[in-house]
Amino acid sequence: MVRVDGRGDGNSLVRVRGLDKKYQRGSEEIHVLQGLNLDVDAGDFVAFMGPSGSGKTTLLNLLGGIDLPSAGSITVAGDEITHMSAAKLTQWRARHVGFIFQMYNLIPVLTAFQNVELPLLLTKLSTAERRQHVETALGIVGLMDRMHYYPRQLSGGQEQRVGIARAIVADPTFLLCDEPTGDLDRKSADEVMDLLARLVREHHKTVLLVTHDPVAAQRAQTVLHLEKGVLVEGQAAEVR
């Protein structure tokens, strides 16, 4: 269940309280997020919508520990991340967060297999264990037959599915998706959203998605709108 009123029961996977983010632009102070509260349970699929500049990506970066808030707290799976050191945040992200980006961010000189394996190189897994994890992730996204292909040999939709495999290969606590269909045609976008919905439904993943695409947002269980730095609930849907 997703709540934005700050009245969660304390058992939420993601718990945000009084979140503020301000930027200084010359002499002007930009107040991007204002006193946000948010509770997300394990297995939720949430879409964030709003106009450009409304703070959607900023919120995602804060939840992923890439950026730090000006005020407020973020707790994920019992870890309060807003006061962690940079070194601890790096370790925390590697264990808990899977990032999926609009532009895939694949390394051109590495194969699909090698791109997916990258996050595991920071772990103590053996070569055989890493291979098993990578093959499982590529199997989930339907690209076992493309594991030795380079990004240039893949379609945009296939590249994004490699990006999703890389995001799930270390079995993170939650996935943060920043416009994952923004660079895709409708068919490929629908296939990516099908995959994300299946990760929630069959693999019990928690997915937080930023999108401008109302068709993509409809696949989420809950749609939240960012309006002038404040979260407002939208419609709910079934994961399908």
JOUR-V552997 format. One record per backbone hydrogen bond with DSSP energy under -0.5 kcal/mol. NH is the residue of the N-H (numbers start at 0). CO is the residue of the C=O. Records with the same first field share a line. If there is no record, write none. Layout:
NH = CO / CO
This chain:
2 = 38
12 = 39
13 = 39
14 = 74
15 = 37
16 = 72
18 = 35
19 = 70
20 = 32
22 = 29
24 = 22 / 27
25 = 23
27 = 24
29 = 22 / 27
30 = 28
31 = 20 / 29
32 = 20
33 = 228
35 = 18
37 = 15
38 = 2
39 = 13
40 = 0
43 = 40
45 = 206
46 = 221
47 = 208
48 = 46 / 223
53 = 50
58 = 54
59 = 55
60 = 56
61 = 57
62 = 58
63 = 59
64 = 61
65 = 60
66 = 60
69 = 19
70 = 19
72 = 16
74 = 14
75 = 78
76 = 12
78 = 75
79 = 77
80 = 73 / 78
81 = 73
83 = 80
88 = 84
89 = 85
90 = 86
91 = 87
92 = 88
93 = 89
94 = 90
95 = 91
96 = 92
97 = 173
98 = 96
99 = 175
103 = 100
104 = 102
107 = 105
109 = 106
111 = 148
112 = 146
114 = 110
115 = 111
116 = 112
117 = 113
119 = 116
120 = 116 / 117
121 = 118
122 = 119
129 = 125
130 = 126
131 = 127
132 = 128
133 = 129
134 = 130
135 = 131
136 = 132
137 = 133
138 = 134
139 = 135
140 = 136
141 = 138
142 = 137
145 = 142
146 = 143
148 = 145
150 = 109
152 = 149
153 = 150
158 = 154
159 = 155
160 = 156
161 = 157
162 = 158
163 = 159
164 = 160
165 = 161
166 = 162
167 = 163
168 = 164
170 = 167
173 = 95
174 = 205
175 = 97
176 = 174 / 207
177 = 99 / 175
178 = 176 / 209
181 = 178
183 = 180
188 = 184
189 = 185
190 = 186
191 = 187
192 = 188
193 = 189
194 = 190
195 = 191
196 = 192
197 = 193
198 = 194
199 = 195
200 = 196
201 = 197
202 = 197 / 198
203 = 199
204 = 198
205 = 172
206 = 43 / 204
207 = 174
208 = 45 / 206
209 = 176
210 = 47
213 = 211
216 = 212
217 = 213
218 = 215
219 = 216
220 = 44
221 = 44
222 = 234
223 = 46 / 221
224 = 231
225 = 48
226 = 224 / 229
229 = 226
231 = 224
233 = 222
236 = 220
